[in-house]
């Protein structure tokens, strides 16, 4: 109708006036043309929206989802479909947010499709190619990751983590020079960064540039000494024939925290959208062991928010709590929620021992072994508890039982050596310490304990 109205306002006047029949015919033709034009425009718009709508993944089957996750996905999916149908500028953001929710809960195929749509609808937002690159990285597709990360660093050159990820992906593809450029860019943004120095050291090792590799590894160790740095440094010392320095580097690697990926806020923030408590608890373990207390606490809080009465949440908190009192309280909570939870009893007993409350610990640990006679740590801790009461033979039996149940837990030898020493059997204690050092040469206390026993022996003679 608008087309017809505009044309009628442009009608000629005066002596150039056209016959009515001609005008009527022209009007009909114009109306038909306008209708055809309008229809084609609507079809064109439909063709633009329809493929995007059909490319959207279907929601996962309800049976695969918790109630909370199902509700969150339904809301995000509906928001995206509404944005697409109305051609809203917010469609890109909506697609990205749905992708984040899928990725956070390990629906990676669906996340991939949402991120692809988000990139098409919002080409200037760097988060979506970055997150899509992380999906490809989890699948080992370095080439796809490189293409996306090159786009990210163009859009957000100050996001240092993207340079590191890009450099790592290039290195994985054997692109040493571009990888080196990426690591240097990371260093320009994060002065002294251990991850960038580690990457440059790996390139140098591949090229057998041993001095350069050593320089970068020393700098990485000074910045953040995770175990990988010292193991690579040991290989450099081995190349130069420095045996004592190689051994020292390996010993330091044993004491260092495990390697953990560099913090990546855009990916790490997905944790707050996870509804998978088991996966969150796994993150608590990994982050705690890597010395990343803040990240571990964040994962724990999310898990507790989702399942506040799940005893496993508190068992894990007890295992990685920063102090004994907090750990004991966590294990007490776990025991109150699950009185038949043997592992929670073992943890509580151990914390009571650390608080020098062996009589209370003994009661709890006997309950643990009644619940599960094969709890190796329960037997070891019970041995320590009864040793505190002077019942050494019973203590030795329990610790030896723990070693039978878990022969690869070499630290049990240290507990047995301690009890044997208290029982006045120093020769047997020394034998246990030597066995321990054969399997764990860098054990933090065994060397000193053995030296002390040897010193006592010299004094006795």
PABA-967080 format. One record per residue (C-alpha): residue in one letter; x, z, y; residue number from 1. Coordinates in nm, 3 decimals, padded with zeros to 5 digits. Layout:
# residues N
<"A"; <X; Z; Y>; NUM>
...
***
This chain:
# residues 461
<"X"; <00.000; 00.000; 00.000>; 1>
<"X"; <00.286; 00.073; 00.235>; 2>
<"X"; <00.427; -00.276; 00.183>; 3>
<"X"; <00.089; -00.434; 00.272>; 4>
<"X"; <00.046; -00.219; 00.583>; 5>
<"X"; <00.391; -00.307; 00.715>; 6>
<"X"; <00.330; -00.678; 00.667>; 7>
<"X"; <-00.009; -00.670; 00.843>; 8>
<"X"; <00.156; -00.516; 01.150>; 9>
<"X"; <00.388; -00.818; 01.170>; 10>
<"X"; <00.100; -01.078; 01.183>; 11>
<"X"; <00.153; -01.370; 01.435>; 12>
<"X"; <-00.073; -01.387; 01.745>; 13>
<"X"; <-00.207; -01.640; 01.999>; 14>
<"X"; <-00.188; -02.013; 01.925>; 15>
<"X"; <00.015; -01.965; 01.609>; 16>
<"X"; <-00.270; -01.789; 01.438>; 17>
<"X"; <-00.316; -01.894; 01.072>; 18>
<"X"; <-00.649; -01.972; 00.903>; 19>
<"X"; <-00.828; -01.680; 00.743>; 20>
<"X"; <-00.818; -01.832; 00.392>; 21>
<"X"; <-00.444; -01.878; 00.422>; 22>
<"X"; <-00.405; -01.521; 00.540>; 23>
<"X"; <-00.618; -01.398; 00.254>; 24>
<"X"; <-00.413; -01.593; 00.003>; 25>
<"X"; <-00.092; -01.466; 00.160>; 26>
<"X"; <-00.226; -01.113; 00.147>; 27>
<"X"; <-00.307; -01.147; -00.223>; 28>
<"X"; <00.038; -01.286; -00.292>; 29>
<"X"; <00.193; -01.009; -00.085>; 30>
<"X"; <-00.010; -00.746; -00.264>; 31>
<"X"; <00.089; -00.884; -00.601>; 32>
<"X"; <00.452; -00.893; -00.491>; 33>
<"X"; <00.433; -00.540; -00.361>; 34>
<"X"; <00.277; -00.421; -00.683>; 35>
<"X"; <00.541; -00.599; -00.886>; 36>
<"X"; <00.818; -00.460; -00.664>; 37>
<"X"; <00.676; -00.109; -00.685>; 38>
<"X"; <00.636; -00.132; -01.061>; 39>
<"X"; <00.990; -00.260; -01.107>; 40>
<"X"; <01.120; 00.021; -00.888>; 41>
<"X"; <00.936; 00.281; -01.093>; 42>
<"X"; <01.063; 00.122; -01.412>; 43>
<"X"; <01.414; 00.122; -01.271>; 44>
<"X"; <01.388; 00.490; -01.187>; 45>
<"X"; <01.245; 00.562; -01.531>; 46>
<"X"; <01.532; 00.371; -01.689>; 47>
<"X"; <01.777; 00.591; -01.498>; 48>
<"X"; <01.611; 00.915; -01.601>; 49>
<"X"; <01.499; 00.826; -01.952>; 50>
<"X"; <01.844; 00.776; -02.106>; 51>
<"X"; <01.956; 01.108; -01.959>; 52>
<"X"; <01.650; 01.280; -02.100>; 53>
<"X"; <01.698; 01.127; -02.443>; 54>
<"X"; <02.070; 01.210; -02.435>; 55>
<"X"; <01.986; 01.578; -02.397>; 56>
<"X"; <02.036; 01.766; -02.722>; 57>
<"X"; <01.736; 01.922; -02.889>; 58>
<"X"; <01.730; 02.299; -02.898>; 59>
<"X"; <01.881; 02.447; -03.216>; 60>
<"X"; <01.638; 02.557; -03.489>; 61>
<"X"; <01.485; 02.893; -03.409>; 62>
<"X"; <01.615; 03.035; -03.738>; 63>
<"X"; <01.972; 02.995; -03.609>; 64>
<"X"; <01.909; 03.194; -03.291>; 65>
<"X"; <01.856; 03.552; -03.192>; 66>
<"X"; <01.546; 03.614; -02.985>; 67>
<"X"; <01.754; 03.670; -02.671>; 68>
<"X"; <01.965; 03.357; -02.717>; 69>
<"X"; <01.658; 03.149; -02.798>; 70>
<"X"; <01.492; 03.261; -02.476>; 71>
<"X"; <01.804; 03.193; -02.268>; 72>
<"X"; <01.848; 02.845; -02.414>; 73>
<"X"; <01.480; 02.758; -02.368>; 74>
<"X"; <01.492; 02.859; -02.002>; 75>
<"X"; <01.812; 02.664; -01.932>; 76>
<"X"; <01.688; 02.359; -02.123>; 77>
<"X"; <01.357; 02.358; -01.935>; 78>
<"X"; <01.537; 02.390; -01.600>; 79>
<"X"; <01.752; 02.089; -01.679>; 80>
<"X"; <01.461; 01.873; -01.794>; 81>
<"X"; <01.264; 01.963; -01.482>; 82>
<"X"; <01.563; 01.875; -01.262>; 83>
<"X"; <01.604; 01.540; -01.434>; 84>
<"X"; <01.237; 01.448; -01.416>; 85>
<"X"; <01.230; 01.523; -01.043>; 86>
<"X"; <01.566; 01.356; -00.982>; 87>
<"X"; <01.687; 01.679; -00.829>; 88>
<"X"; <02.042; 01.701; -00.700>; 89>
<"X"; <02.066; 02.024; -00.900>; 90>
<"X"; <02.055; 01.833; -01.231>; 91>
<"X"; <02.434; 01.829; -01.263>; 92>
<"X"; <02.459; 02.204; -01.217>; 93>
<"X"; <02.169; 02.260; -01.458>; 94>
<"X"; <02.335; 02.040; -01.722>; 95>
<"X"; <02.663; 02.226; -01.681>; 96>
<"X"; <02.496; 02.565; -01.710>; 97>
<"X"; <02.319; 02.464; -02.029>; 98>
<"X"; <02.652; 02.337; -02.160>; 99>
<"X"; <02.814; 02.671; -02.081>; 100>
<"X"; <02.544; 02.855; -02.274>; 101>
<"X"; <02.588; 02.625; -02.572>; 102>
<"X"; <02.967; 02.652; -02.566>; 103>
<"X"; <02.960; 03.031; -02.530>; 104>
<"X"; <02.757; 03.048; -02.851>; 105>
<"X"; <02.957; 02.786; -03.043>; 106>
<"X"; <02.711; 02.497; -03.031>; 107>
<"X"; <02.994; 02.264; -02.936>; 108>
<"X"; <02.827; 01.928; -03.003>; 109>
<"X"; <02.540; 02.024; -02.775>; 110>
<"X"; <02.780; 02.162; -02.514>; 111>
<"X"; <02.974; 01.834; -02.515>; 112>
<"X"; <02.663; 01.627; -02.445>; 113>
<"X"; <02.553; 01.857; -02.164>; 114>
<"X"; <02.895; 01.848; -01.997>; 115>
<"X"; <02.902; 01.469; -02.018>; 116>
<"X"; <02.568; 01.458; -01.839>; 117>
<"X"; <02.685; 01.715; -01.583>; 118>
<"X"; <02.990; 01.502; -01.502>; 119>
<"X"; <02.773; 01.193; -01.451>; 120>
<"X"; <02.532; 01.377; -01.222>; 121>
<"X"; <02.790; 01.585; -01.033>; 122>
<"X"; <03.115; 01.389; -01.024>; 123>
<"X"; <03.289; 01.616; -00.772>; 124>
<"X"; <03.255; 01.944; -00.964>; 125>
<"X"; <03.581; 02.025; -01.153>; 126>
<"X"; <03.438; 02.291; -01.384>; 127>
<"X"; <03.251; 02.047; -01.607>; 128>
<"X"; <03.546; 01.824; -01.704>; 129>
<"X"; <03.757; 02.139; -01.745>; 130>
<"X"; <03.508; 02.297; -01.984>; 131>
<"X"; <03.459; 01.968; -02.168>; 132>
<"X"; <03.838; 01.949; -02.205>; 133>
<"X"; <03.833; 02.296; -02.362>; 134>
<"X"; <03.581; 02.171; -02.619>; 135>
<"X"; <03.811; 01.882; -02.707>; 136>
<"X"; <04.108; 02.121; -02.722>; 137>
<"X"; <03.926; 02.339; -02.975>; 138>
<"X"; <03.891; 02.026; -03.189>; 139>
<"X"; <04.253; 01.919; -03.150>; 140>
<"X"; <04.175; 01.606; -02.948>; 141>
<"X"; <04.465; 01.611; -02.702>; 142>
<"X"; <04.407; 01.259; -02.572>; 143>
<"X"; <04.051; 01.327; -02.462>; 144>
<"X"; <04.168; 01.657; -02.317>; 145>
<"X"; <04.440; 01.486; -02.111>; 146>
<"X"; <04.200; 01.235; -01.956>; 147>
<"X"; <03.962; 01.510; -01.851>; 148>
<"X"; <04.229; 01.746; -01.719>; 149>
<"X"; <04.384; 01.470; -01.511>; 150>
<"X"; <04.045; 01.445; -01.345>; 151>
<"X"; <04.034; 01.823; -01.299>; 152>
<"X"; <04.369; 01.844; -01.121>; 153>
<"X"; <04.261; 01.560; -00.893>; 154>
<"X"; <03.943; 01.750; -00.803>; 155>
<"X"; <04.096; 02.100; -00.795>; 156>
<"X"; <04.475; 02.074; -00.755>; 157>
<"X"; <04.503; 02.447; -00.679>; 158>
<"X"; <04.353; 02.554; -01.013>; 159>
<"X"; <04.682; 02.648; -01.179>; 160>
<"X"; <04.544; 02.688; -01.529>; 161>
<"X"; <04.439; 02.322; -01.540>; 162>
<"X"; <04.801; 02.216; -01.480>; 163>
<"X"; <04.915; 02.439; -01.766>; 164>
<"X"; <04.651; 02.306; -02.004>; 165>
<"X"; <04.735; 01.949; -01.902>; 166>
<"X"; <05.105; 02.008; -01.960>; 167>
<"X"; <05.038; 02.162; -02.303>; 168>
<"X"; <04.819; 01.868; -02.404>; 169>
<"X"; <05.077; 01.616; -02.287>; 170>
<"X"; <05.347; 01.801; -02.482>; 171>
<"X"; <05.127; 01.791; -02.793>; 172>
<"X"; <05.108; 01.413; -02.752>; 173>
<"X"; <05.486; 01.382; -02.719>; 174>
<"X"; <05.472; 01.304; -02.346>; 175>
<"X"; <05.771; 01.514; -02.245>; 176>
<"X"; <05.824; 01.394; -01.888>; 177>
<"X"; <05.457; 01.418; -01.780>; 178>
<"X"; <05.438; 01.756; -01.955>; 179>
<"X"; <05.740; 01.877; -01.759>; 180>
<"X"; <05.570; 01.766; -01.437>; 181>
<"X"; <05.262; 01.970; -01.528>; 182>
<"X"; <05.466; 02.282; -01.601>; 183>
<"X"; <05.652; 02.244; -01.271>; 184>
<"X"; <05.319; 02.216; -01.089>; 185>
<"X"; <05.207; 02.537; -01.259>; 186>
<"X"; <05.527; 02.710; -01.145>; 187>
<"X"; <05.469; 02.589; -00.790>; 188>
<"X"; <05.132; 02.766; -00.796>; 189>
<"X"; <05.227; 03.072; -01.006>; 190>
<"X"; <05.580; 03.181; -00.923>; 191>
<"X"; <05.786; 03.276; -01.229>; 192>
<"X"; <05.500; 03.203; -01.470>; 193>
<"X"; <05.599; 03.287; -01.829>; 194>
<"X"; <05.376; 03.019; -01.982>; 195>
<"X"; <05.528; 02.740; -01.773>; 196>
<"X"; <05.882; 02.857; -01.852>; 197>
<"X"; <05.790; 02.872; -02.221>; 198>
<"X"; <05.658; 02.516; -02.203>; 199>
<"X"; <05.974; 02.391; -02.033>; 200>
<"X"; <06.182; 02.574; -02.294>; 201>
<"X"; <05.994; 02.399; -02.576>; 202>
<"X"; <06.062; 02.061; -02.415>; 203>
<"X"; <06.431; 02.151; -02.383>; 204>
<"X"; <06.446; 02.264; -02.747>; 205>
<"X"; <06.294; 01.934; -02.859>; 206>
<"X"; <06.566; 01.757; -02.662>; 207>
<"X"; <06.833; 01.997; -02.798>; 208>
<"X"; <06.915; 02.107; -02.444>; 209>
<"X"; <06.998; 02.457; -02.565>; 210>
<"X"; <07.135; 02.601; -02.240>; 211>
<"X"; <06.830; 02.484; -02.045>; 212>
<"X"; <06.599; 02.627; -02.312>; 213>
<"X"; <06.778; 02.961; -02.299>; 214>
<"X"; <06.748; 02.977; -01.921>; 215>
<"X"; <06.372; 02.922; -01.933>; 216>
<"X"; <06.322; 03.167; -02.221>; 217>
<"X"; <06.510; 03.441; -02.037>; 218>
<"X"; <06.290; 03.381; -01.731>; 219>
<"X"; <05.977; 03.383; -01.949>; 220>
<"X"; <06.083; 03.711; -02.107>; 221>
<"X"; <06.141; 03.867; -01.767>; 222>
<"X"; <05.793; 03.763; -01.653>; 223>
<"X"; <05.588; 03.843; -01.965>; 224>
<"X"; <05.771; 03.907; -02.291>; 225>
<"X"; <05.529; 03.809; -02.565>; 226>
<"X"; <05.670; 03.770; -02.915>; 227>
<"X"; <05.696; 03.389; -02.916>; 228>
<"X"; <05.952; 03.397; -02.635>; 229>
<"X"; <06.189; 03.621; -02.829>; 230>
<"X"; <06.153; 03.431; -03.155>; 231>
<"X"; <06.249; 03.109; -02.979>; 232>
<"X"; <06.532; 03.291; -02.805>; 233>
<"X"; <06.653; 03.405; -03.147>; 234>
<"X"; <06.671; 03.040; -03.255>; 235>
<"X"; <06.887; 02.965; -02.950>; 236>
<"X"; <07.122; 03.251; -03.037>; 237>
<"X"; <07.136; 03.122; -03.395>; 238>
<"X"; <07.238; 02.778; -03.267>; 239>
<"X"; <07.527; 02.931; -03.072>; 240>
<"X"; <07.627; 03.158; -03.362>; 241>
<"X"; <07.540; 03.483; -03.184>; 242>
<"X"; <07.421; 03.682; -03.484>; 243>
<"X"; <07.392; 04.024; -03.320>; 244>
<"X"; <07.194; 03.877; -03.030>; 245>
<"X"; <06.972; 03.688; -03.274>; 246>
<"X"; <06.893; 04.011; -03.458>; 247>
<"X"; <06.824; 04.189; -03.131>; 248>
<"X"; <06.587; 03.913; -03.020>; 249>
<"X"; <06.398; 03.929; -03.350>; 250>
<"X"; <06.372; 04.306; -03.325>; 251>
<"X"; <06.236; 04.270; -02.975>; 252>
<"X"; <05.986; 04.010; -03.098>; 253>
<"X"; <05.858; 04.263; -03.352>; 254>
<"X"; <05.796; 04.513; -03.072>; 255>
<"X"; <05.651; 04.266; -02.824>; 256>
<"X"; <05.283; 04.192; -02.784>; 257>
<"X"; <05.143; 03.890; -02.967>; 258>
<"X"; <05.115; 03.565; -02.778>; 259>
<"X"; <04.783; 03.522; -02.599>; 260>
<"X"; <04.666; 03.221; -02.397>; 261>
<"X"; <04.694; 03.240; -02.022>; 262>
<"X"; <04.384; 03.365; -01.845>; 263>
<"X"; <04.142; 03.084; -01.765>; 264>
<"X"; <03.854; 03.218; -01.552>; 265>
<"X"; <03.634; 02.911; -01.600>; 266>
<"X"; <03.656; 02.943; -01.978>; 267>
<"X"; <03.686; 03.321; -01.998>; 268>
<"X"; <03.363; 03.361; -01.799>; 269>
<"X"; <03.176; 03.208; -02.092>; 270>
<"X"; <03.212; 03.547; -02.259>; 271>
<"X"; <02.940; 03.682; -02.032>; 272>
<"X"; <02.695; 03.429; -02.180>; 273>
<"X"; <02.778; 03.496; -02.544>; 274>
<"X"; <02.508; 03.643; -02.767>; 275>
<"X"; <02.737; 03.656; -03.074>; 276>
<"X"; <02.841; 04.019; -03.117>; 277>
<"X"; <03.075; 03.945; -03.409>; 278>
<"X"; <03.260; 03.687; -03.200>; 279>
<"X"; <03.279; 03.928; -02.907>; 280>
<"X"; <03.425; 04.201; -03.127>; 281>
<"X"; <03.685; 03.955; -03.253>; 282>
<"X"; <03.777; 03.892; -02.890>; 283>
<"X"; <03.812; 04.267; -02.837>; 284>
<"X"; <04.065; 04.279; -03.121>; 285>
<"X"; <04.262; 03.978; -03.005>; 286>
<"X"; <04.276; 04.077; -02.640>; 287>
<"X"; <04.366; 04.438; -02.724>; 288>
<"X"; <04.650; 04.337; -02.954>; 289>
<"X"; <04.779; 04.102; -02.684>; 290>
<"X"; <04.781; 04.380; -02.425>; 291>
<"X"; <04.493; 04.236; -02.221>; 292>
<"X"; <04.297; 04.556; -02.176>; 293>
<"X"; <04.068; 04.428; -01.900>; 294>
<"X"; <03.956; 04.128; -02.103>; 295>
<"X"; <03.909; 04.344; -02.413>; 296>
<"X"; <03.697; 04.591; -02.217>; 297>
<"X"; <03.487; 04.307; -02.077>; 298>
<"X"; <03.415; 04.173; -02.426>; 299>
<"X"; <03.336; 04.523; -02.551>; 300>
<"X"; <03.091; 04.589; -02.268>; 301>
<"X"; <02.911; 04.262; -02.339>; 302>
<"X"; <02.886; 04.350; -02.710>; 303>
<"X"; <02.757; 04.698; -02.632>; 304>
<"X"; <02.503; 04.554; -02.387>; 305>
<"X"; <02.368; 04.327; -02.661>; 306>
<"X"; <02.368; 04.581; -02.946>; 307>
<"X"; <02.403; 04.936; -02.811>; 308>
<"X"; <02.325; 05.090; -03.152>; 309>
<"X"; <02.563; 04.879; -03.360>; 310>
<"X"; <02.823; 05.117; -03.511>; 311>
<"X"; <03.079; 04.836; -03.544>; 312>
<"X"; <03.096; 04.816; -03.165>; 313>
<"X"; <03.209; 05.179; -03.146>; 314>
<"X"; <03.444; 05.155; -03.443>; 315>
<"X"; <03.628; 04.879; -03.264>; 316>
<"X"; <03.630; 05.073; -02.938>; 317>
<"X"; <03.779; 05.367; -03.125>; 318>
<"X"; <04.049; 05.147; -03.271>; 319>
<"X"; <04.160; 05.011; -02.934>; 320>
<"X"; <04.065; 05.287; -02.690>; 321>
<"X"; <04.336; 05.369; -02.434>; 322>
<"X"; <04.349; 05.740; -02.519>; 323>
<"X"; <04.279; 05.970; -02.813>; 324>
<"X"; <03.983; 06.151; -02.656>; 325>
<"X"; <03.799; 05.827; -02.583>; 326>
<"X"; <03.877; 05.698; -02.932>; 327>
<"X"; <03.746; 06.017; -03.093>; 328>
<"X"; <03.424; 05.996; -02.892>; 329>
<"X"; <03.377; 05.635; -02.998>; 330>
<"X"; <03.421; 05.720; -03.367>; 331>
<"X"; <03.185; 06.017; -03.329>; 332>
<"X"; <02.923; 05.780; -03.188>; 333>
<"X"; <02.977; 05.539; -03.477>; 334>
<"X"; <02.938; 05.821; -03.732>; 335>
<"X"; <02.620; 05.943; -03.562>; 336>
<"X"; <02.474; 05.590; -03.576>; 337>
<"X"; <02.587; 05.527; -03.935>; 338>
<"X"; <02.655; 05.849; -04.130>; 339>
<"X"; <02.756; 05.644; -04.436>; 340>
<"X"; <03.019; 05.440; -04.248>; 341>
<"X"; <03.345; 05.523; -04.428>; 342>
<"X"; <03.573; 05.345; -04.180>; 343>
<"X"; <03.419; 05.537; -03.890>; 344>
<"X"; <03.491; 05.864; -04.073>; 345>
<"X"; <03.851; 05.758; -04.134>; 346>
<"X"; <03.897; 05.678; -03.766>; 347>
<"X"; <03.741; 06.005; -03.657>; 348>
<"X"; <03.963; 06.199; -03.898>; 349>
<"X"; <04.274; 06.028; -03.766>; 350>
<"X"; <04.183; 06.110; -03.405>; 351>
<"X"; <04.125; 06.474; -03.498>; 352>
<"X"; <04.472; 06.478; -03.653>; 353>
<"X"; <04.618; 06.338; -03.332>; 354>
<"X"; <04.444; 06.616; -03.141>; 355>
<"X"; <04.614; 06.865; -03.377>; 356>
<"X"; <04.288; 06.965; -03.544>; 357>
<"X"; <04.387; 06.917; -03.911>; 358>
<"X"; <04.125; 07.150; -04.061>; 359>
<"X"; <03.840; 06.955; -03.898>; 360>
<"X"; <04.012; 06.630; -03.988>; 361>
<"X"; <04.030; 06.730; -04.355>; 362>
<"X"; <03.653; 06.780; -04.373>; 363>
<"X"; <03.580; 06.441; -04.216>; 364>
<"X"; <03.840; 06.260; -04.429>; 365>
<"X"; <03.706; 06.405; -04.752>; 366>
<"X"; <03.367; 06.268; -04.651>; 367>
<"X"; <03.528; 05.929; -04.591>; 368>
<"X"; <03.680; 05.920; -04.940>; 369>
<"X"; <03.352; 06.031; -05.096>; 370>
<"X"; <03.184; 05.738; -04.923>; 371>
<"X"; <03.459; 05.494; -05.026>; 372>
<"X"; <03.731; 05.612; -05.268>; 373>
<"X"; <03.931; 05.295; -05.200>; 374>
<"X"; <03.990; 05.372; -04.832>; 375>
<"X"; <04.370; 05.358; -04.824>; 376>
<"X"; <04.396; 05.486; -04.466>; 377>
<"X"; <04.158; 05.768; -04.560>; 378>
<"X"; <04.391; 05.888; -04.836>; 379>
<"X"; <04.696; 05.862; -04.608>; 380>
<"X"; <04.532; 06.062; -04.330>; 381>
<"X"; <04.395; 06.318; -04.574>; 382>
<"X"; <04.749; 06.360; -04.705>; 383>
<"X"; <04.870; 06.437; -04.353>; 384>
<"X"; <04.581; 06.681; -04.299>; 385>
<"X"; <04.647; 06.885; -04.614>; 386>
<"X"; <05.023; 06.875; -04.550>; 387>
<"X"; <04.952; 07.055; -04.222>; 388>
<"X"; <04.801; 07.332; -04.433>; 389>
<"X"; <05.117; 07.346; -04.647>; 390>
<"X"; <04.959; 07.189; -04.957>; 391>
<"X"; <05.241; 06.939; -05.005>; 392>
<"X"; <05.182; 06.832; -05.364>; 393>
<"X"; <04.822; 06.738; -05.289>; 394>
<"X"; <04.938; 06.565; -04.972>; 395>
<"X"; <05.196; 06.358; -05.161>; 396>
<"X"; <04.933; 06.256; -05.418>; 397>
<"X"; <04.699; 06.128; -05.149>; 398>
<"X"; <04.969; 05.930; -04.968>; 399>
<"X"; <05.092; 05.777; -05.294>; 400>
<"X"; <04.732; 05.681; -05.368>; 401>
<"X"; <04.713; 05.508; -05.030>; 402>
<"X"; <05.027; 05.310; -05.119>; 403>
<"X"; <04.872; 05.207; -05.451>; 404>
<"X"; <04.556; 05.089; -05.276>; 405>
<"X"; <04.747; 04.904; -05.003>; 406>
<"X"; <05.101; 04.827; -05.124>; 407>
<"X"; <05.174; 04.596; -04.831>; 408>
<"X"; <05.114; 04.863; -04.567>; 409>
<"X"; <05.477; 04.960; -04.529>; 410>
<"X"; <05.407; 05.226; -04.265>; 411>
<"X"; <05.265; 05.448; -04.541>; 412>
<"X"; <05.626; 05.499; -04.653>; 413>
<"X"; <05.693; 05.665; -04.317>; 414>
<"X"; <05.404; 05.907; -04.367>; 415>
<"X"; <05.527; 05.991; -04.716>; 416>
<"X"; <05.882; 06.043; -04.589>; 417>
<"X"; <05.753; 06.282; -04.323>; 418>
<"X"; <05.567; 06.491; -04.581>; 419>
<"X"; <05.861; 06.492; -04.823>; 420>
<"X"; <06.089; 06.612; -04.547>; 421>
<"X"; <05.847; 06.894; -04.457>; 422>
<"X"; <05.825; 06.981; -04.827>; 423>
<"X"; <06.202; 07.031; -04.840>; 424>
<"X"; <06.277; 06.714; -05.037>; 425>
<"X"; <06.511; 06.528; -04.797>; 426>
<"X"; <06.670; 06.298; -05.056>; 427>
<"X"; <06.331; 06.156; -05.156>; 428>
<"X"; <06.235; 06.129; -04.789>; 429>
<"X"; <06.552; 05.929; -04.720>; 430>
<"X"; <06.474; 05.697; -05.012>; 431>
<"X"; <06.130; 05.624; -04.867>; 432>
<"X"; <06.279; 05.550; -04.526>; 433>
<"X"; <06.531; 05.310; -04.678>; 434>
<"X"; <06.250; 05.129; -04.860>; 435>
<"X"; <06.062; 05.107; -04.532>; 436>
<"X"; <06.362; 04.966; -04.345>; 437>
<"X"; <06.420; 04.703; -04.613>; 438>
<"X"; <06.076; 04.562; -04.542>; 439>
<"X"; <06.048; 04.647; -04.172>; 440>
<"X"; <06.402; 04.663; -04.024>; 441>
<"X"; <06.279; 04.719; -03.670>; 442>
<"X"; <06.039; 05.006; -03.746>; 443>
<"X"; <06.043; 05.216; -03.427>; 444>
<"X"; <06.096; 05.556; -03.592>; 445>
<"X"; <06.247; 05.500; -03.935>; 446>
<"X"; <06.607; 05.442; -03.827>; 447>
<"X"; <06.611; 05.758; -03.616>; 448>
<"X"; <06.443; 05.962; -03.890>; 449>
<"X"; <06.694; 05.843; -04.149>; 450>
<"X"; <06.983; 05.922; -03.915>; 451>
<"X"; <06.840; 06.271; -03.864>; 452>
<"X"; <06.814; 06.325; -04.240>; 453>
<"X"; <07.169; 06.204; -04.291>; 454>
<"X"; <07.283; 06.440; -04.017>; 455>
<"X"; <07.107; 06.730; -04.185>; 456>
<"X"; <07.277; 06.638; -04.512>; 457>
<"X"; <07.619; 06.642; -04.349>; 458>
<"X"; <07.545; 06.984; -04.198>; 459>
<"X"; <07.437; 07.123; -04.535>; 460>
<"X"; <07.761; 07.005; -04.691>; 461>
***
